Amino acid sequence: MNRWNYLVILRPTRVEMLTVGPTDEEVSVVAEHFAYCQSLVSEGKMLLAGRTVGTLSETIGIAIIAADSDEAAQDLVNCDPAILHGVMTAEIQPYRLALFSENPHRIEEV
């Protein structure tokens, strides 16, 4: 069975979540979303995840997931608590990984 990579672009459904601050429900759902992403990483279904930094309305989250089909990728995204509870929207595109560093350098926040 072939495994494919998919780029997932996440956006908040309520821009004020970023510009003003999240509601208590959004805080709870985003915590569930993070735990879900952690589980996908540990299962080898998510290769990376992160978000742009800041509180601007243009802030997005991105992830690269691995799935056996377009439908399987959509199912992974549909099961994300942030999508289930309408806190975020997701756009999925097939993604071909061309280069990958096995020794990435990470700059820690100061």
N, CA, C and O of each residue as an XYZ file, in Angstrom:
440
protein
N       0.833     -1.173      0.000
C       0.000      0.000      0.000
C       0.881      1.241      0.000
O       1.841      1.323      0.767
N       0.563      2.197     -0.847
C       1.323      3.444     -0.919
C       0.906      4.385      0.194
O      -0.259      4.435      0.589
N       1.888      5.131      0.693
C       1.574      6.199      1.647
C       1.905      7.517      0.979
O       2.941      7.662      0.331
N       1.021      8.461      1.146
C       1.164      9.766      0.535
C       1.274     10.818      1.633
O       0.817     10.614      2.757
N       1.874     11.920      1.294
C       1.959     13.043      2.221
C       0.940     14.103      1.816
O       0.625     14.280      0.639
N       0.444     14.791      2.820
C      -0.541     15.847      2.605
C      -0.179     17.050      3.454
O       0.181     16.914      4.623
N      -0.276     18.219      2.859
C      -0.097     19.473      3.575
C      -1.465     19.898      4.098
O      -2.440     19.946      3.348
N      -1.524     20.200      5.379
C      -2.766     20.659      5.989
C      -2.539     22.098      6.460
O      -1.605     22.375      7.214
N      -3.396     22.999      6.011
C      -3.324     24.402      6.423
C      -4.536     24.667      7.305
O      -5.680     24.513      6.876
N      -4.270     25.067      8.538
C      -5.326     25.323      9.512
C      -5.482     26.824      9.735
O      -4.505     27.566      9.833
N      -6.737     27.243      9.812
C      -7.045     28.647     10.092
C      -8.131     28.700     11.157
O      -9.035     27.865     11.159
N      -8.053     29.679     12.069
C      -9.122     29.811     13.060
C     -10.410     30.276     12.388
O     -10.377     31.072     11.449
N     -11.537     29.777     12.874
C     -12.813     30.219     12.314
C     -13.211     31.584     12.874
O     -13.989     32.313     12.258
N     -12.683     31.914     14.020
C     -12.966     33.212     14.655
C     -11.630     33.944     14.810
O     -10.833     33.609     15.686
N     -11.391     34.933     13.965
C     -10.102     35.624     13.950
C      -9.803     36.290     15.291
O      -8.637     36.480     15.639
N     -10.831     36.643     16.037
C     -10.626     37.258     17.350
C      -9.929     36.308     18.320
O      -9.360     36.746     19.321
N      -9.972     35.021     18.028
C      -9.244     34.066     18.858
C      -7.766     34.444     18.896
O      -7.092     34.233     19.904
N      -7.268     34.999     17.801
C      -5.861     35.396     17.711
C      -5.646     36.868     18.055
O      -4.668     37.222     18.712
N      -6.558     37.714     17.610
C      -6.335     39.150     17.760
C      -6.760     39.688     19.119
O      -6.185     40.661     19.607
N      -7.771     39.059     19.740
C      -8.267     39.512     21.041
C      -7.917     38.499     22.125
O      -7.477     38.870     23.213
N      -8.111     37.233     21.825
C      -7.825     36.156     22.761
C      -8.877     35.070     22.647
O     -10.009     35.331     22.241
N      -8.500     33.853     23.007
C      -9.430     32.734     22.885
C     -10.460     32.711     24.009
O     -10.212     33.201     25.111
N     -11.609     32.137     23.711
C     -12.613     31.882     24.741
C     -12.160     30.666     25.545
O     -11.228     29.966     25.150
N     -12.817     30.422     26.664
C     -12.490     29.240     27.467
C     -12.697     27.964     26.648
O     -11.900     27.030     26.734
N     -13.768     27.930     25.855
C     -14.028     26.751     25.023
C     -12.918     26.570     23.994
O     -12.465     25.447     23.773
N     -12.474     27.652     23.363
C     -11.395     27.554     22.380
C     -10.108     27.060     23.022
O      -9.392     26.257     22.425
N      -9.803     27.524     24.224
C      -8.609     27.058     24.939
C      -8.700     25.550     25.139
O      -7.728     24.831     24.905
N      -9.852     25.075     25.566
C     -10.050     23.648     25.809
C      -9.930     22.838     24.519
O      -9.270     21.799     24.497
N     -10.558     23.305     23.460
C     -10.529     22.586     22.185
C      -9.123     22.580     21.592
O      -8.691     21.568     21.039
N      -8.412     23.687     21.699
C      -7.040     23.736     21.171
C      -6.142     22.774     21.961
O      -5.235     22.174     21.384
N      -6.374     22.622     23.247
C      -5.617     21.635     24.032
C      -5.912     20.218     23.531
O      -5.000     19.399     23.418
N      -7.174     19.929     23.233
C      -7.541     18.627     22.666
C      -6.890     18.435     21.291
O      -6.405     17.350     20.972
N      -6.886     19.492     20.490
C      -6.259     19.475     19.163
C      -4.778     19.136     19.286
O      -4.260     18.312     18.532
N      -4.094     19.776     20.244
C      -2.667     19.526     20.429
C      -2.422     18.075     20.842
O      -1.503     17.430     20.337
N      -3.238     17.567     21.751
C      -3.102     16.167     22.177
C      -3.357     15.218     21.004
O      -2.675     14.202     20.870
N      -4.327     15.543     20.164
C      -4.612     14.722     18.979
C      -3.401     14.721     18.039
O      -3.002     13.673     17.532
N      -2.826     15.897     17.813
C      -1.636     15.989     16.951
C      -0.479     15.180     17.537
O       0.237     14.500     16.802
N      -0.295     15.252     18.846
C       0.758     14.464     19.491
C       0.540     12.972     19.246
O       1.496     12.240     18.988
N      -0.699     12.524     19.324
C      -0.970     11.102     19.091
C      -0.674     10.721     17.645
O      -0.150      9.638     17.385
N      -1.005     11.601     16.702
C      -0.703     11.312     15.297
C       0.800     11.254     15.057
O       1.271     10.425     14.278
N       1.561     12.130     15.722
C       3.021     12.100     15.599
C       3.553     10.777     16.143
O       4.393     10.142     15.504
N       3.081     10.359     17.302
C       3.587      9.113     17.891
C       3.213      7.891     17.060
O       3.914      6.880     17.099
N       2.117      7.974     16.311
C       1.704      6.878     15.431
C       2.370      6.939     14.054
O       2.165      6.052     13.227
N       3.165      7.981     13.808
C       3.822      8.134     12.510
C       2.898      8.650     11.423
O       3.228      8.556     10.240
N       1.744      9.196     11.798
C       0.788      9.707     10.818
C       0.945     11.201     10.570
O       0.443     11.725      9.576
N       1.642     11.886     11.476
C       1.919     13.305     11.297
C       3.426     13.477     11.351
O       4.073     13.064     12.314
N       3.982     14.090     10.310
C       5.423     14.255     10.210
C       5.908     15.523     10.905
O       7.004     15.551     11.465
N       5.094     16.563     10.868
C       5.436     17.811     11.539
C       4.183     18.637     11.704
O       3.188     18.440     11.007
N       4.247     19.564     12.638
C       3.141     20.496     12.854
C       3.693     21.752     13.504
O       4.675     21.703     14.245
N       3.061     22.862     13.224
C       3.457     24.123     13.828
C       2.552     25.226     13.335
O       1.595     24.994     12.597
N       2.879     26.433     13.761
C       2.076     27.576     13.340
C       2.963     28.783     13.152
O       4.066     28.863     13.694
N       2.463     29.709     12.381
C       3.182     30.961     12.261
C       3.056     31.689     13.593
O       2.114     31.448     14.349
N       3.993     32.567     13.878
C       4.067     33.218     15.175
C       3.383     34.577     15.104
O       3.532     35.313     14.129
N       2.649     34.887     16.128
C       2.017     36.194     16.214
C       0.531     36.079     16.459
O      -0.016     34.982     16.577
N      -0.105     37.219     16.531
C      -1.541     37.257     16.760
C      -2.266     37.931     15.608
O      -3.382     38.426     15.762
N      -1.634     37.942     14.483
C      -2.249     38.569     13.314
C      -3.337     37.686     12.739
O      -3.327     36.469     12.928
N      -4.259     38.292     12.046
C      -5.351     37.529     11.453
C      -4.865     36.577     10.367
O      -5.597     35.667      9.976
N      -3.645     36.769      9.874
C      -3.092     35.902      8.829
C      -2.397     34.663      9.394
O      -1.913     33.826      8.632
N      -2.344     34.539     10.704
C      -1.674     33.405     11.336
C      -2.311     32.095     10.883
O      -3.535     31.969     10.849
N      -1.467     31.121     10.535
C      -1.967     29.805     10.127
C      -1.185     28.723     10.857
O      -0.074     28.947     11.337
N      -1.781     27.568     10.927
C      -1.090     26.374     11.378
C      -0.847     25.496     10.165
O      -1.642     25.489      9.226
N       0.251     24.756     10.185
C       0.503     23.803      9.110
C       0.894     22.461      9.706
O       1.450     22.376     10.801
N       0.591     21.443      8.968
C       1.003     20.092      9.339
C       1.246     19.324      8.061
O       0.654     19.623      7.024
N       2.110     18.341      8.134
C       2.273     17.388      7.045
C       1.913     16.035      7.623
O       2.523     15.564      8.583
N       0.905     15.418      7.014
C       0.437     14.116      7.474
C       0.714     13.068      6.407
O       0.858     13.385      5.226
N       0.785     11.830      6.835
C       0.972     10.695      5.924
C      -0.285      9.843      5.998
O      -0.777      9.534      7.084
N      -0.797      9.468      4.836
C      -2.009      8.646      4.784
C      -1.961      7.782      3.532
O      -1.200      8.046      2.601
N      -2.789      6.747      3.532
C      -2.814      5.810      2.411
C      -3.644      6.301      1.230
O      -3.541      5.749      0.135
N      -4.463      7.326      1.436
C      -5.323      7.833      0.369
C      -5.822      9.225      0.727
O      -5.679      9.682      1.861
N      -6.408      9.887     -0.259
C      -7.018     11.191     -0.006
C      -8.102     11.071      1.068
O      -8.220     11.926      1.946
N      -8.884     10.003      0.985
C      -9.970      9.802      1.945
C      -9.426      9.590      3.360
O      -9.976     10.120      4.326
N      -8.352      8.819      3.478
C      -7.745      8.575      4.795
C      -7.183      9.870      5.369
O      -7.293     10.108      6.572
N      -6.586     10.705      4.534
C      -6.077     12.001      4.993
C      -7.229     12.875      5.467
O      -7.134     13.522      6.510
N      -8.311     12.894      4.707
C      -9.474     13.686      5.093
C     -10.057     13.188      6.406
O     -10.489     13.986      7.238
N     -10.072     11.871      6.597
C     -10.576     11.297      7.852
C      -9.728     11.740      9.042
O     -10.268     12.078     10.095
N      -8.392     11.741      8.879
C      -7.521     12.194      9.968
C      -7.834     13.634     10.349
O      -7.903     13.973     11.531
N      -8.021     14.467      9.353
C      -8.315     15.881      9.606
C      -9.707     16.034     10.216
O      -9.898     16.819     11.144
N     -10.671     15.289      9.700
C     -12.042     15.402     10.214
C     -12.157     14.981     11.674
O     -13.067     15.428     12.372
N     -11.251     14.128     12.147
C     -11.272     13.664     13.538
C     -10.574     14.625     14.494
O     -10.621     14.424     15.708
N      -9.937     15.648     13.979
C      -9.259     16.639     14.806
C     -10.313     17.408     15.613
O     -11.256     17.949     15.036
N     -10.162     17.459     16.938
C     -11.138     18.191     17.751
C     -11.345     19.643     17.313
O     -12.458     20.157     17.421
N     -10.310     20.309     16.827
C     -10.457     21.698     16.379
C     -11.386     21.801     15.178
O     -12.087     22.799     15.018
N     -11.393     20.780     14.339
C     -12.291     20.747     13.187
C     -13.688     20.313     13.643
O     -14.689     20.917     13.259
N     -13.744     19.266     14.460
C     -15.034     18.760     14.957
C     -15.836     19.828     15.683
O     -17.058     19.886     15.552
N     -15.154     20.676     16.450
C     -15.834     21.700     17.244
C     -15.903     23.059     16.540
O     -16.365     24.037     17.126
N     -15.445     23.122     15.286
C     -15.566     24.350     14.513
C     -14.655     25.477     14.937
O     -14.919     26.635     14.614
N     -13.583     25.169     15.657
C     -12.636     26.195     16.085
C     -11.664     26.546     14.960
O     -11.167     27.670     14.889
N     -11.396     25.578     14.082
C     -10.497     25.793     12.945
C     -11.104     25.183     11.689
O     -11.959     24.299     11.747
N     -10.637     25.681     10.564
C     -10.933     25.062      9.274
C      -9.633     24.467      8.753
O      -8.547     24.869      9.171
N      -9.745     23.521      7.852
C      -8.547     22.880      7.303
C      -8.654     22.768      5.790
O      -9.703     22.434      5.240
N      -7.554     23.052      5.148
C      -7.401     22.844      3.703
C      -6.333     21.777      3.545
O      -5.268     21.861      4.156
N      -6.614     20.776      2.728
C      -5.676     19.663      2.534
C      -5.240     19.634      1.081
O      -6.057     19.749      0.168
N      -3.938     19.479      0.884
C      -3.392     19.348     -0.470
C      -2.362     18.232     -0.483
O      -1.568     18.116      0.451
N      -2.361     17.400     -1.536
C      -1.282     16.412     -1.652
C       0.053     17.150     -1.658
O       0.170     18.242     -2.216
N       1.049     16.546     -1.036
C       2.333     17.211     -0.850
C       3.460     16.234     -1.153
O       3.490     15.126     -0.618
N       4.376     16.642     -2.004
C       5.527     15.805     -2.318
C       6.743     16.361     -1.599
O       7.213     17.455     -1.913
N       7.246     15.615     -0.646
C       8.432     16.002      0.102
C       9.655     15.769     -0.783
O       9.912     14.639     -1.200
N      10.406     16.822     -1.070
C      11.556     16.718     -1.961
C      12.870     16.611     -1.190
O      13.752     15.838     -1.564
N      12.998     17.379     -0.125
C      14.221     17.380      0.674
C      13.846     17.324      2.151
O      12.816     17.854      2.567
N      14.688     16.681      2.922
C      14.420     16.553      4.347
C      15.749     16.454      5.078
O      16.608     15.655      4.704
N      15.922     17.252      6.103
C      17.136     17.197      6.909
C      16.940     16.209      8.045
O      15.959     16.292      8.784
N      17.852     15.292      8.182
C      17.778     14.349      9.293
C      18.360     14.951     10.573
O      18.247     14.357     11.646
N      18.975     16.116     10.464
C      19.553     16.776     11.618
C      19.140     18.237     11.632
O      19.979     19.122     11.462
N      17.838     18.499     11.836
C      17.380     19.901     11.803
C      17.894     20.681     12.998
O      18.084     20.129     14.082
N      18.112     21.950     12.794
C      18.520     22.856     13.863
C      17.306     23.630     14.297
O      16.570     24.173     13.472
N      17.100     23.678     15.581
C      15.951     24.389     16.107
C      16.444     25.563     16.928
O      17.322     25.425     17.780
N      15.868     26.712     16.658
C      16.201     27.913     17.420
C      15.154     28.049     18.504
O      13.961     28.151     18.221
N      15.605     28.050     19.745
C      14.691     28.165     20.884
C      14.255     29.604     21.033
O      15.016     30.530     20.752
N      13.016     29.786     21.481
C      12.517     31.121     21.756
C      13.239     31.680     22.975
O      13.540     30.955     23.924
N      13.504     32.951     22.933
C      14.182     33.625     24.051
C      13.147     34.202     24.972
O      13.492     34.814     25.982
